[in-house]
Amino acid sequence: MFFKLFFKHLSESKKLNYVREHGVMIGTRMRDEQKLFLCMIKDFIVEVVYKDDNMDDVAECLGTFNSPNG
């Protein structure tokens, strides 16, 4: 819980770097023709939307939640 609060206050670029270095990819899902990448970090999940669905590209947005159901 504490780490999730810490993570939420990081800049978007630091969040993305942390996800890339420490996150475990658990899957993808589609929403409105856009692919969402799901990564597990400690006890929560980060949902990342990348530009053009390319994981090597810029992240357009990141969201956090406690379960895959979001």
All heavy atoms as a GROMACS GRO file, in nm:
protein
  577
    1MET      N    1   0.083  -0.120   0.000
    1MET     CA    2   0.000   0.000   0.000
    1MET      C    3   0.087   0.126   0.000
    1MET      O    4   0.063   0.216  -0.077
    1MET     CB    5  -0.093  -0.004   0.121
    1MET     CG    6  -0.177   0.117   0.137
    1MET     SD    7  -0.312   0.111   0.021
    1MET     CE    8  -0.406   0.249   0.072
    2PHE      N    9   0.187   0.130   0.087
    2PHE     CA   10   0.274   0.247   0.092
    2PHE      C   11   0.345   0.268  -0.041
    2PHE      O   12   0.355   0.380  -0.090
    2PHE     CB   13   0.376   0.232   0.206
    2PHE     CG   14   0.478   0.342   0.208
    2PHE    CD1   15   0.444   0.468   0.254
    2PHE    CD2   16   0.607   0.321   0.162
    2PHE    CE1   17   0.537   0.570   0.254
    2PHE    CE2   18   0.700   0.423   0.161
    2PHE     CZ   19   0.665   0.548   0.208
    3PHE      N   20   0.392   0.160  -0.102
    3PHE     CA   21   0.464   0.174  -0.228
    3PHE      C   22   0.372   0.226  -0.338
    3PHE      O   23   0.414   0.305  -0.422
    3PHE     CB   24   0.528   0.042  -0.271
    3PHE     CG   25   0.612   0.058  -0.393
    3PHE    CD1   26   0.739   0.112  -0.384
    3PHE    CD2   27   0.563   0.024  -0.518
    3PHE    CE1   28   0.816   0.132  -0.498
    3PHE    CE2   29   0.640   0.043  -0.631
    3PHE     CZ   30   0.766   0.097  -0.621
    4LYS      N   31   0.247   0.185  -0.337
    4LYS     CA   32   0.154   0.233  -0.439
    4LYS      C   33   0.136   0.385  -0.428
    4LYS      O   34   0.134   0.455  -0.529
    4LYS     CB   35   0.019   0.163  -0.426
    4LYS     CG   36  -0.079   0.201  -0.534
    4LYS     CD   37  -0.208   0.125  -0.524
    4LYS     CE   38  -0.305   0.166  -0.630
    4LYS     NZ   39  -0.434   0.100  -0.616
    5LEU      N   40   0.128   0.438  -0.307
    5LEU     CA   41   0.116   0.582  -0.289
    5LEU      C   42   0.243   0.653  -0.336
    5LEU      O   43   0.237   0.758  -0.401
    5LEU     CB   44   0.089   0.615  -0.142
    5LEU     CG   45  -0.046   0.570  -0.088
    5LEU    CD1   46  -0.054   0.596   0.062
    5LEU    CD2   47  -0.159   0.641  -0.161
    6PHE      N   48   0.358   0.595  -0.304
    6PHE     CA   49   0.485   0.650  -0.350
    6PHE      C   50   0.489   0.650  -0.503
    6PHE      O   51   0.526   0.751  -0.565
    6PHE     CB   52   0.600   0.566  -0.294
    6PHE     CG   53   0.733   0.597  -0.353
    6PHE    CD1   54   0.803   0.711  -0.317
    6PHE    CD2   55   0.790   0.512  -0.447
    6PHE    CE1   56   0.926   0.739  -0.372
    6PHE    CE2   57   0.913   0.540  -0.503
    6PHE     CZ   58   0.981   0.654  -0.465
    7PHE      N   59   0.449   0.540  -0.564
    7PHE     CA   60   0.450   0.526  -0.709
    7PHE      C   61   0.361   0.631  -0.774
    7PHE      O   62   0.398   0.691  -0.874
    7PHE     CB   63   0.406   0.385  -0.748
    7PHE     CG   64   0.413   0.358  -0.895
    7PHE    CD1   65   0.531   0.320  -0.956
    7PHE    CD2   66   0.299   0.368  -0.975
    7PHE    CE1   67   0.538   0.294  -1.092
    7PHE    CE2   68   0.304   0.342  -1.111
    7PHE     CZ   69   0.424   0.304  -1.170
    8LYS      N   70   0.244   0.655  -0.718
    8LYS     CA   71   0.149   0.751  -0.776
    8LYS      C   72   0.207   0.892  -0.782
    8LYS      O   73   0.169   0.971  -0.867
    8LYS     CB   74   0.019   0.753  -0.696
    8LYS     CG   75  -0.074   0.640  -0.730
    8LYS     CD   76  -0.205   0.658  -0.659
    8LYS     CE   77  -0.312   0.581  -0.730
    8LYS     NZ   78  -0.444   0.607  -0.677
    9HIS      N   79   0.300   0.925  -0.692
    9HIS     CA   80   0.356   1.060  -0.688
    9HIS      C   81   0.480   1.077  -0.773
    9HIS      O   82   0.535   1.186  -0.781
    9HIS     CB   83   0.383   1.101  -0.544
    9HIS     CG   84   0.258   1.120  -0.462
    9HIS    ND1   85   0.139   1.161  -0.516
    9HIS    CD2   86   0.233   1.102  -0.332
    9HIS    CE1   87   0.047   1.168  -0.423
    9HIS    NE2   88   0.101   1.131  -0.310
   10LEU      N   89   0.525   0.971  -0.839
   10LEU     CA   90   0.638   0.982  -0.930
   10LEU      C   91   0.595   1.053  -1.058
   10LEU      O   92   0.476   1.051  -1.094
   10LEU     CB   93   0.692   0.843  -0.967
   10LEU     CG   94   0.757   0.761  -0.858
   10LEU    CD1   95   0.791   0.622  -0.911
   10LEU    CD2   96   0.881   0.828  -0.804
   11SER      N   97   0.689   1.112  -1.129
   11SER     CA   98   0.658   1.170  -1.259
   11SER      C   99   0.623   1.057  -1.356
   11SER      O  100   0.659   0.941  -1.334
   11SER     CB  101   0.778   1.249  -1.312
   11SER     OG  102   0.884   1.161  -1.343
   12GLU      N  103   0.556   1.090  -1.464
   12GLU     CA  104   0.518   0.989  -1.562
   12GLU      C  105   0.640   0.916  -1.618
   12GLU      O  106   0.638   0.795  -1.636
   12GLU     CB  107   0.437   1.052  -1.676
   12GLU     CG  108   0.300   1.102  -1.636
   12GLU     CD  109   0.207   0.990  -1.591
   12GLU    OE1  110   0.192   0.891  -1.665
   12GLU    OE2  111   0.149   1.003  -1.483
   13SER      N  112   0.748   0.988  -1.643
   13SER     CA  113   0.867   0.924  -1.698
   13SER      C  114   0.931   0.829  -1.597
   13SER      O  115   0.977   0.721  -1.633
   13SER     CB  116   0.968   1.027  -1.747
   13SER     OG  117   1.014   1.106  -1.639
   14LYS      N  118   0.931   0.866  -1.469
   14LYS     CA  119   0.987   0.778  -1.366
   14LYS      C  120   0.899   0.655  -1.344
   14LYS      O  121   0.949   0.546  -1.321
   14LYS     CB  122   1.008   0.854  -1.235
   14LYS     CG  123   1.123   0.950  -1.243
   14LYS     CD  124   1.150   1.016  -1.111
   14LYS     CE  125   1.269   1.110  -1.127
   14LYS     NZ  126   1.303   1.177  -1.004
   15LYS      N  127   0.768   0.674  -1.354
   15LYS     CA  128   0.677   0.560  -1.344
   15LYS      C  129   0.705   0.460  -1.456
   15LYS      O  130   0.716   0.341  -1.434
   15LYS     CB  131   0.531   0.605  -1.354
   15LYS     CG  132   0.478   0.671  -1.232
   15LYS     CD  133   0.334   0.714  -1.257
   15LYS     CE  134   0.280   0.796  -1.144
   15LYS     NZ  135   0.145   0.845  -1.170
   16LEU      N  136   0.716   0.513  -1.578
   16LEU     CA  137   0.740   0.426  -1.693
   16LEU      C  138   0.874   0.355  -1.680
   16LEU      O  139   0.882   0.235  -1.706
   16LEU     CB  140   0.735   0.507  -1.822
   16LEU     CG  141   0.752   0.427  -1.950
   16LEU    CD1  142   0.645   0.318  -1.961
   16LEU    CD2  143   0.746   0.518  -2.070
   17ASN      N  144   0.977   0.426  -1.637
   17ASN     CA  145   1.107   0.361  -1.617
   17ASN      C  146   1.098   0.251  -1.512
   17ASN      O  147   1.155   0.143  -1.530
   17ASN     CB  148   1.213   0.464  -1.575
   17ASN     CG  149   1.257   0.550  -1.689
   17ASN    OD1  150   1.242   0.515  -1.805
   17ASN    ND2  151   1.313   0.665  -1.657
   18TYR      N  152   1.026   0.276  -1.405
   18TYR     CA  153   1.011   0.174  -1.301
   18TYR      C  154   0.937   0.052  -1.353
   18TYR      O  155   0.976  -0.062  -1.328
   18TYR     CB  156   0.942   0.230  -1.177
   18TYR     CG  157   0.959   0.139  -1.059
   18TYR    CD1  158   1.066   0.155  -0.973
   18TYR    CD2  159   0.870   0.036  -1.035
   18TYR    CE1  160   1.085   0.069  -0.867
   18TYR    CE2  161   0.887  -0.050  -0.929
   18TYR     CZ  162   0.995  -0.033  -0.845
   18TYR     OH  163   1.014  -0.120  -0.740
   19VAL      N  164   0.830   0.076  -1.428
   19VAL     CA  165   0.754  -0.034  -1.486
   19VAL      C  166   0.841  -0.116  -1.580
   19VAL      O  167   0.840  -0.240  -1.575
   19VAL     CB  168   0.628   0.017  -1.560
   19VAL    CG1  169   0.564  -0.091  -1.643
   19VAL    CG2  170   0.528   0.075  -1.462
   20ARG      N  171   0.918  -0.050  -1.662
   20ARG     CA  172   1.005  -0.121  -1.757
   20ARG      C  173   1.114  -0.202  -1.687
   20ARG      O  174   1.149  -0.310  -1.732
   20ARG     CB  175   1.068  -0.022  -1.855
   20ARG     CG  176   0.968   0.028  -1.958
   20ARG     CD  177   1.031   0.119  -2.059
   20ARG     NE  178   0.937   0.147  -2.167
   20ARG     CZ  179   0.946   0.250  -2.247
   20ARG    NH1  180   1.045   0.336  -2.234
   20ARG    NH2  181   0.857   0.268  -2.342
   21GLU      N  182   1.166  -0.150  -1.576
   21GLU     CA  183   1.275  -0.218  -1.506
   21GLU      C  184   1.228  -0.324  -1.407
   21GLU      O  185   1.294  -0.426  -1.390
   21GLU     CB  186   1.361  -0.115  -1.432
   21GLU     CG  187   1.439  -0.024  -1.526
   21GLU     CD  188   1.516   0.083  -1.452
   21GLU    OE1  189   1.534   0.073  -1.328
   21GLU    OE2  190   1.559   0.179  -1.518
   22HIS      N  191   1.114  -0.301  -1.340
   22HIS     CA  192   1.074  -0.388  -1.231
   22HIS      C  193   0.938  -0.455  -1.249
   22HIS      O  194   0.905  -0.546  -1.174
   22HIS     CB  195   1.072  -0.310  -1.099
   22HIS     CG  196   1.203  -0.246  -1.066
   22HIS    ND1  197   1.310  -0.316  -1.019
   22HIS    CD2  198   1.243  -0.116  -1.078
   22HIS    CE1  199   1.412  -0.234  -1.000
   22HIS    NE2  200   1.374  -0.112  -1.036
   23GLY      N  201   0.861  -0.409  -1.345
   23GLY     CA  202   0.728  -0.466  -1.365
   23GLY      C  203   0.733  -0.601  -1.434
   23GLY      O  204   0.825  -0.631  -1.509
   24VAL      N  205   0.633  -0.682  -1.406
   24VAL     CA  206   0.619  -0.813  -1.469
   24VAL      C  207   0.495  -0.807  -1.559
   24VAL      O  208   0.384  -0.784  -1.511
   24VAL     CB  209   0.602  -0.924  -1.363
   24VAL    CG1  210   0.577  -1.058  -1.430
   24VAL    CG2  211   0.722  -0.930  -1.272
   25MET      N  212   0.517  -0.825  -1.688
   25MET     CA  213   0.406  -0.822  -1.784
   25MET      C  214   0.312  -0.939  -1.756
   25MET      O  215   0.356  -1.054  -1.753
   25MET     CB  216   0.460  -0.831  -1.926
   25MET     CG  217   0.353  -0.842  -2.032
   25MET     SD  218   0.256  -0.695  -2.053
   25MET     CE  219   0.367  -0.600  -2.152
   26ILE      N  220   0.185  -0.908  -1.732
   26ILE     CA  221   0.089  -1.014  -1.704
   26ILE      C  222  -0.015  -1.028  -1.815
   26ILE      O  223  -0.095  -1.121  -1.812
   26ILE     CB  224   0.020  -0.996  -1.568
   26ILE    CG1  225  -0.055  -0.864  -1.560
   26ILE    CG2  226   0.122  -1.008  -1.456
   26ILE    CD1  227  -0.140  -0.850  -1.436
   27GLY      N  228  -0.015  -0.937  -1.910
   27GLY     CA  229  -0.108  -0.952  -2.021
   27GLY      C  230  -0.142  -0.821  -2.088
   27GLY      O  231  -0.087  -0.716  -2.058
   28THR      N  232  -0.235  -0.831  -2.181
   28THR     CA  233  -0.285  -0.714  -2.254
   28THR      C  234  -0.436  -0.725  -2.263
   28THR      O  235  -0.492  -0.833  -2.243
   28THR     CB  236  -0.226  -0.707  -2.397
   28THR    OG1  237  -0.266  -0.823  -2.469
   28THR    CG2  238  -0.076  -0.693  -2.395
   29ARG      N  239  -0.498  -0.614  -2.293
   29ARG     CA  240  -0.642  -0.615  -2.323
   29ARG      C  241  -0.670  -0.501  -2.418
   29ARG      O  242  -0.591  -0.409  -2.431
   29ARG     CB  243  -0.726  -0.606  -2.195
   29ARG     CG  244  -0.710  -0.481  -2.114
   29ARG     CD  245  -0.796  -0.491  -1.991
   29ARG     NE  246  -0.774  -0.377  -1.903
   29ARG     CZ  247  -0.837  -0.358  -1.791
   29ARG    NH1  248  -0.924  -0.449  -1.750
   29ARG    NH2  249  -0.814  -0.254  -1.717
   30MET      N  250  -0.783  -0.509  -2.484
   30MET     CA  251  -0.820  -0.408  -2.583
   30MET      C  252  -0.930  -0.320  -2.526
   30MET      O  253  -1.019  -0.366  -2.456
   30MET     CB  254  -0.870  -0.474  -2.711
   30MET     CG  255  -0.766  -0.557  -2.784
   30MET     SD  256  -0.624  -0.464  -2.841
   30MET     CE  257  -0.698  -0.365  -2.971
   31ARG      N  258  -0.919  -0.190  -2.557
   31ARG     CA  259  -1.024  -0.095  -2.521
   31ARG      C  260  -1.032   0.008  -2.634
   31ARG      O  261  -0.935   0.078  -2.661
   31ARG     CB  262  -0.994  -0.026  -2.388
   31ARG     CG  263  -1.103   0.073  -2.348
   31ARG     CD  264  -1.079   0.137  -2.214
   31ARG     NE  265  -0.955   0.215  -2.222
   31ARG     CZ  266  -0.886   0.251  -2.116
   31ARG    NH1  267  -0.925   0.215  -1.996
   31ARG    NH2  268  -0.777   0.323  -2.130
   32ASP      N  269  -1.145   0.015  -2.699
   32ASP     CA  270  -1.166   0.112  -2.807
   32ASP      C  271  -1.055   0.107  -2.911
   32ASP      O  272  -0.992   0.208  -2.942
   32ASP     CB  273  -1.178   0.254  -2.750
   32ASP     CG  274  -1.295   0.269  -2.656
   32ASP    OD1  275  -1.396   0.199  -2.673
   32ASP    OD2  276  -1.285   0.351  -2.562
   33GLU      N  277  -1.026  -0.011  -2.962
   33GLU     CA  278  -0.926  -0.029  -3.068
   33GLU      C  279  -0.783   0.002  -3.022
   33GLU      O  280  -0.694   0.019  -3.104
   33GLU     CB  281  -0.960   0.058  -3.189
   33GLU     CG  282  -1.098   0.040  -3.244
   33GLU     CD  283  -1.111  -0.084  -3.330
   33GLU    OE1  284  -1.014  -0.119  -3.398
   33GLU    OE2  285  -1.219  -0.145  -3.329
   34GLN      N  286  -0.761   0.011  -2.892
   34GLN     CA  287  -0.628   0.041  -2.840
   34GLN      C  288  -0.584  -0.069  -2.744
   34GLN      O  289  -0.662  -0.115  -2.662
   34GLN     CB  290  -0.631   0.175  -2.767
   34GLN     CG  291  -0.497   0.233  -2.739
   34GLN     CD  292  -0.509   0.378  -2.696
   34GLN    OE1  293  -0.603   0.416  -2.628
   34GLN    NE2  294  -0.414   0.460  -2.735
   35LYS      N  295  -0.459  -0.110  -2.756
   35LYS     CA  296  -0.406  -0.217  -2.672
   35LYS      C  297  -0.354  -0.158  -2.540
   35LYS      O  298  -0.280  -0.060  -2.541
   35LYS     CB  299  -0.292  -0.290  -2.743
   35LYS     CG  300  -0.245  -0.413  -2.669
   35LYS     CD  301  -0.129  -0.481  -2.739
   35LYS     CE  302  -0.180  -0.567  -2.851
   35LYS     NZ  303  -0.074  -0.651  -2.911
   36LEU      N  304  -0.395  -0.218  -2.430
   36LEU     CA  305  -0.351  -0.179  -2.296
   36LEU      C  306  -0.260  -0.289  -2.243
   36LEU      O  307  -0.295  -0.406  -2.248
   36LEU     CB  308  -0.471  -0.161  -2.202
   36LEU     CG  309  -0.581  -0.070  -2.254
   36LEU    CD1  310  -0.704  -0.081  -2.167
   36LEU    CD2  311  -0.532   0.073  -2.260
   37PHE      N  312  -0.145  -0.252  -2.193
   37PHE     CA  313  -0.048  -0.347  -2.139
   37PHE      C  314  -0.059  -0.348  -1.987
   37PHE      O  315  -0.056  -0.242  -1.924
   37PHE     CB  316   0.093  -0.308  -2.183
   37PHE     CG  317   0.113  -0.314  -2.330
   37PHE    CD1  318   0.078  -0.208  -2.412
   37PHE    CD2  319   0.164  -0.428  -2.390
   37PHE    CE1  320   0.095  -0.213  -2.550
   37PHE    CE2  321   0.182  -0.436  -2.527
   37PHE     CZ  322   0.147  -0.328  -2.606
   38LEU      N  323  -0.070  -0.466  -1.929
   38LEU     CA  324  -0.086  -0.481  -1.784
   38LEU      C  325   0.042  -0.536  -1.724
   38LEU      O  326   0.091  -0.641  -1.767
   38LEU     CB  327  -0.202  -0.574  -1.752
   38LEU     CG  328  -0.336  -0.536  -1.813
   38LEU    CD1  329  -0.438  -0.645  -1.789
   38LEU    CD2  330  -0.384  -0.404  -1.757
   39CYS      N  331   0.094  -0.467  -1.624
   39CYS     CA  332   0.217  -0.509  -1.557
   39CYS      C  333   0.193  -0.512  -1.407
   39CYS      O  334   0.130  -0.422  -1.352
   39CYS     CB  335   0.331  -0.412  -1.585
   39CYS     SG  336   0.376  -0.404  -1.758
   40MET      N  337   0.245  -0.616  -1.341
   40MET     CA  338   0.234  -0.628  -1.196
   40MET      C  339   0.358  -0.568  -1.132
   40MET      O  340   0.470  -0.597  -1.174
   40MET     CB  341   0.221  -0.775  -1.157
   40MET     CG  342   0.215  -0.799  -1.008
   40MET     SD  343   0.061  -0.746  -0.936
   40MET     CE  344  -0.040  -0.888  -0.962
   41ILE      N  345   0.336  -0.485  -1.031
   41ILE     CA  346   0.444  -0.431  -0.948
   41ILE      C  347   0.401  -0.451  -0.803
   41ILE      O  348   0.300  -0.396  -0.762
   41ILE     CB  349   0.468  -0.283  -0.975
   41ILE    CG1  350   0.513  -0.260  -1.118
   41ILE    CG2  351   0.570  -0.227  -0.877
   41ILE    CD1  352   0.537  -0.115  -1.153
   42LYS      N  353   0.480  -0.528  -0.732
   42LYS     CA  354   0.452  -0.559  -0.591
   42LYS      C  355   0.308  -0.607  -0.576
   42LYS      O  356   0.275  -0.714  -0.621
   42LYS     CB  357   0.487  -0.441  -0.501
   42LYS     CG  358   0.634  -0.406  -0.505
   42LYS     CD  359   0.672  -0.313  -0.396
   42LYS     CE  360   0.816  -0.272  -0.411
   42LYS     NZ  361   0.905  -0.343  -0.325
   43ASP      N  362   0.219  -0.527  -0.516
   43ASP     CA  363   0.083  -0.572  -0.489
   43ASP      C  364  -0.023  -0.496  -0.568
   43ASP      O  365  -0.138  -0.489  -0.530
   43ASP     CB  366   0.053  -0.564  -0.340
   43ASP     CG  367   0.064  -0.422  -0.285
   43ASP    OD1  368   0.120  -0.336  -0.355
   43ASP    OD2  369   0.016  -0.399  -0.174
   44PHE      N  370   0.016  -0.434  -0.679
   44PHE     CA  371  -0.081  -0.364  -0.762
   44PHE      C  372  -0.045  -0.379  -0.910
   44PHE      O  373   0.061  -0.429  -0.945
   44PHE     CB  374  -0.094  -0.216  -0.724
   44PHE     CG  375   0.031  -0.135  -0.742
   44PHE    CD1  376   0.050  -0.059  -0.855
   44PHE    CD2  377   0.129  -0.132  -0.645
   44PHE    CE1  378   0.164   0.017  -0.872
   44PHE    CE2  379   0.243  -0.056  -0.659
   44PHE     CZ  380   0.261   0.018  -0.774
   45ILE      N  381  -0.136  -0.337  -0.995
   45ILE     CA  382  -0.121  -0.352  -1.139
   45ILE      C  383  -0.114  -0.215  -1.204
   45ILE      O  384  -0.187  -0.123  -1.165
   45ILE     CB  385  -0.238  -0.433  -1.197
   45ILE    CG1  386  -0.235  -0.573  -1.139
   45ILE    CG2  387  -0.232  -0.437  -1.350
   45ILE    CD1  388  -0.356  -0.656  -1.168
   46VAL      N  389  -0.026  -0.202  -1.300
   46VAL     CA  390  -0.014  -0.079  -1.377
   46VAL      C  391  -0.060  -0.108  -1.519
   46VAL      O  392  -0.018  -0.206  -1.580
   46VAL     CB  393   0.133  -0.029  -1.379
   46VAL    CG1  394   0.144   0.098  -1.463
   46VAL    CG2  395   0.183  -0.005  -1.238
   47GLU      N  396  -0.148  -0.024  -1.568
   47GLU     CA  397  -0.198  -0.034  -1.704
   47GLU      C  398  -0.131   0.076  -1.785
   47GLU      O  399  -0.136   0.193  -1.747
   47GLU     CB  400  -0.349  -0.015  -1.702
   47GLU     CG  401  -0.416  -0.024  -1.836
   47GLU     CD  402  -0.565  -0.004  -1.821
   47GLU    OE1  403  -0.607   0.110  -1.798
   47GLU    OE2  404  -0.638  -0.103  -1.830
   48VAL      N  405  -0.065   0.038  -1.893
   48VAL     CA  406   0.009   0.135  -1.974
   48VAL      C  407  -0.045   0.136  -2.116
   48VAL      O  408  -0.066   0.031  -2.175
   48VAL     CB  409   0.160   0.101  -1.977
   48VAL    CG1  410   0.237   0.209  -2.052
   48VAL    CG2  411   0.216   0.081  -1.838
   49VAL      N  412  -0.068   0.255  -2.168
   49VAL     CA  413  -0.108   0.273  -2.307
   49VAL      C  414   0.011   0.337  -2.378
   49VAL      O  415   0.056   0.445  -2.340
   49VAL     CB  416  -0.231   0.365  -2.320
   49VAL    CG1  417  -0.266   0.386  -2.466
   49VAL    CG2  418  -0.348   0.307  -2.244
   50TYR      N  419   0.065   0.266  -2.476
   50TYR     CA  420   0.179   0.316  -2.552
   50TYR      C  421   0.132   0.374  -2.685
   50TYR      O  422   0.036   0.325  -2.744
   50TYR     CB  423   0.279   0.204  -2.581
   50TYR     CG  424   0.351   0.153  -2.460
   50TYR    CD1  425   0.310   0.037  -2.396
   50TYR    CD2  426   0.461   0.221  -2.409
   50TYR    CE1  427   0.376  -0.011  -2.285
   50TYR    CE2  428   0.528   0.174  -2.298
   50TYR     CZ  429   0.485   0.058  -2.236
   50TYR     OH  430   0.551   0.012  -2.125
   51LYS      N  431   0.204   0.475  -2.731
   51LYS     CA  432   0.175   0.532  -2.862
   51LYS      C  433   0.190   0.423  -2.968
   51LYS      O  434   0.289   0.349  -2.967
   51LYS     CB  435   0.272   0.647  -2.889
   51LYS     CG  436   0.244   0.719  -3.018
   51LYS     CD  437   0.336   0.836  -3.035
   51LYS     CE  438   0.304   0.904  -3.166
   51LYS     NZ  439   0.389   1.017  -3.191
   52ASP      N  440   0.094   0.410  -3.054
   52ASP     CA  441   0.092   0.312  -3.163
   52ASP      C  442   0.107   0.168  -3.113
   52ASP      O  443   0.158   0.082  -3.185
   52ASP     CB  444   0.201   0.343  -3.266
   52ASP     CG  445   0.184   0.479  -3.331
   52ASP    OD1  446   0.066   0.517  -3.353
   52ASP    OD2  447   0.284   0.546  -3.357
   53ASP      N  448   0.066   0.139  -2.989
   53ASP     CA  449   0.072   0.005  -2.929
   53ASP      C  450   0.213  -0.054  -2.932
   53ASP      O  451   0.231  -0.175  -2.934
   53ASP     CB  452  -0.024  -0.092  -3.001
   53ASP     CG  453  -0.169  -0.052  -2.983
   53ASP    OD1  454  -0.200   0.018  -2.884
   53ASP    OD2  455  -0.252  -0.090  -3.067
   54ASN      N  456   0.314   0.031  -2.928
   54ASN     CA  457   0.452  -0.013  -2.934
   54ASN      C  458   0.516   0.008  -2.796
   54ASN      O  459   0.536   0.121  -2.752
   54ASN     CB  460   0.528   0.068  -3.040
   54ASN     CG  461   0.672   0.027  -3.054
   54ASN    OD1  462   0.724  -0.053  -2.978
   54ASN    ND2  463   0.739   0.083  -3.153
   55MET      N  464   0.554  -0.102  -2.730
   55MET     CA  465   0.611  -0.094  -2.596
   55MET      C  466   0.744  -0.021  -2.590
   55MET      O  467   0.787   0.023  -2.484
   55MET     CB  468   0.628  -0.234  -2.537
   55MET     CG  469   0.498  -0.302  -2.504
   55MET     SD  470   0.522  -0.466  -2.435
   55MET     CE  471   0.607  -0.428  -2.284
   56ASP      N  472   0.810  -0.005  -2.702
   56ASP     CA  473   0.936   0.067  -2.706
   56ASP      C  474   0.917   0.217  -2.730
   56ASP      O  475   1.013   0.293  -2.731
   56ASP     CB  476   1.028   0.010  -2.815
   56ASP     CG  477   1.066  -0.134  -2.786
   56ASP    OD1  478   1.087  -0.167  -2.667
   56ASP    OD2  479   1.074  -0.213  -2.881
   57ASP      N  480   0.793   0.257  -2.750
   57ASP     CA  481   0.762   0.396  -2.780
   57ASP      C  482   0.722   0.470  -2.651
   57ASP      O  483   0.730   0.416  -2.541
   57ASP     CB  484   0.648   0.402  -2.883
   57ASP     CG  485   0.654   0.527  -2.970
   57ASP    OD1  486   0.717   0.625  -2.929
   57ASP    OD2  487   0.593   0.525  -3.078
   58VAL      N  488   0.675   0.589  -2.666
   58VAL     CA  489   0.633   0.674  -2.554
   58VAL      C  490   0.501   0.624  -2.496
   58VAL      O  491   0.411   0.584  -2.570
   58VAL     CB  492   0.615   0.819  -2.604
   58VAL    CG1  493   0.566   0.910  -2.495
   58VAL    CG2  494   0.744   0.871  -2.663
   59ALA      N  495   0.490   0.627  -2.364
   59ALA     CA  496   0.364   0.591  -2.299
   59ALA      C  497   0.270   0.711  -2.304
   59ALA      O  498   0.310   0.823  -2.272
   59ALA     CB  499   0.388   0.550  -2.155
   60GLU      N  500   0.148   0.687  -2.346
   60GLU     CA  501   0.050   0.795  -2.351
   60GLU      C  502  -0.016   0.816  -2.215
   60GLU      O  503  -0.048   0.928  -2.180
   60GLU     CB  504  -0.056   0.764  -2.457
   60GLU     CG  505   0.001   0.768  -2.597
   60GLU     CD  506  -0.104   0.740  -2.703
   60GLU    OE1  507  -0.215   0.696  -2.670
   60GLU    OE2  508  -0.072   0.762  -2.820
   61CYS      N  509  -0.037   0.707  -2.141
   61CYS     CA  510  -0.092   0.721  -2.006
   61CYS      C  511  -0.065   0.595  -1.926
   61CYS      O  512  -0.044   0.487  -1.982
   61CYS     CB  513  -0.240   0.755  -2.007
   61CYS     SG  514  -0.347   0.626  -2.065
   62LEU      N  515  -0.065   0.611  -1.794
   62LEU     CA  516  -0.047   0.500  -1.701
   62LEU      C  517  -0.158   0.509  -1.597
   62LEU      O  518  -0.194   0.617  -1.554
   62LEU     CB  519   0.088   0.511  -1.628
   62LEU     CG  520   0.212   0.483  -1.708
   62LEU    CD1  521   0.276   0.612  -1.752
   62LEU    CD2  522   0.307   0.406  -1.623
   63GLY      N  523  -0.208   0.395  -1.558
   63GLY     CA  524  -0.308   0.389  -1.452
   63GLY      C  525  -0.273   0.276  -1.356
   63GLY      O  526  -0.208   0.180  -1.395
   64THR      N  527  -0.315   0.289  -1.232
   64THR     CA  528  -0.289   0.184  -1.133
   64THR      C  529  -0.420   0.136  -1.074
   64THR      O  530  -0.516   0.213  -1.062
   64THR     CB  531  -0.198   0.233  -1.019
   64THR    OG1  532  -0.262   0.342  -0.952
   64THR    CG2  533  -0.064   0.278  -1.072
   65PHE      N  534  -0.424   0.009  -1.038
   65PHE     CA  535  -0.538  -0.049  -0.968
   65PHE      C  536  -0.494  -0.175  -0.897
   65PHE      O  537  -0.382  -0.224  -0.916
   65PHE     CB  538  -0.657  -0.073  -1.061
   65PHE     CG  539  -0.622  -0.134  -1.194
   65PHE    CD1  540  -0.623  -0.270  -1.211
   65PHE    CD2  541  -0.589  -0.054  -1.302
   65PHE    CE1  542  -0.591  -0.326  -1.333
   65PHE    CE2  543  -0.557  -0.110  -1.425
   65PHE     CZ  544  -0.559  -0.247  -1.439
   66ASN      N  545  -0.581  -0.229  -0.812
   66ASN     CA  546  -0.545  -0.341  -0.727
   66ASN      C  547  -0.569  -0.479  -0.784
   66ASN      O  548  -0.513  -0.577  -0.737
   66ASN     CB  549  -0.620  -0.330  -0.593
   66ASN     CG  550  -0.576  -0.208  -0.516
   66ASN    OD1  551  -0.459  -0.170  -0.520
   66ASN    ND2  552  -0.668  -0.146  -0.445
   67SER      N  553  -0.655  -0.489  -0.886
   67SER     CA  554  -0.684  -0.621  -0.942
   67SER      C  555  -0.698  -0.609  -1.094
   67SER      O  556  -0.723  -0.500  -1.145
   67SER     CB  557  -0.813  -0.677  -0.883
   67SER     OG  558  -0.925  -0.611  -0.936
   68PRO      N  559  -0.685  -0.721  -1.166
   68PRO     CA  560  -0.699  -0.715  -1.312
   68PRO      C  561  -0.834  -0.666  -1.358
   68PRO      O  562  -0.848  -0.621  -1.471
   68PRO     CB  563  -0.676  -0.860  -1.356
   68PRO     CG  564  -0.606  -0.925  -1.244
   68PRO     CD  565  -0.649  -0.852  -1.120
   69ASN      N  566  -0.936  -0.673  -1.275
   69ASN     CA  567  -1.069  -0.626  -1.311
   69ASN      C  568  -1.075  -0.474  -1.317
   69ASN      O  569  -1.166  -0.417  -1.374
   69ASN     CB  570  -1.173  -0.678  -1.214
   69ASN     CG  571  -1.182  -0.827  -1.219
   69ASN    OD1  572  -1.152  -0.890  -1.320
   69ASN    ND2  573  -1.220  -0.887  -1.107
   70GLY      N  574  -0.977  -0.409  -1.254
   70GLY     CA  575  -0.963  -0.262  -1.262
   70GLY      C  576  -1.078  -0.189  -1.202
   70GLY      O  577  -1.104  -0.076  -1.227
   0.00000   0.00000   0.00000
